[in-house]
């Protein structure tokens, strides 16, 4: 996010922290929307 914003992007929506997942998006200088997220793999239930 820091690199995207420093390169001219903007963050139209605040960062969201759901505890097990963090989500943040940005709009690039051409107007394209990008969503970046990280999810804790240990939060997923074990596979059956």
C-alpha positions, 0 to 999 in steps of 0.5 A: 500500500505504501508503494502504491500510494507513493506512486500516485495511487489513492486509498478511497476506502479505509483499511479493514482488519477482521482479526483473521484477515486484513483488507485494503484497496487502492485506486491507481493513477489510471482509475483501476481499483485493486484490492489487497488482502492477507488471510491467516492460514491458521484461521481456516478449519482443517480439511476433512 
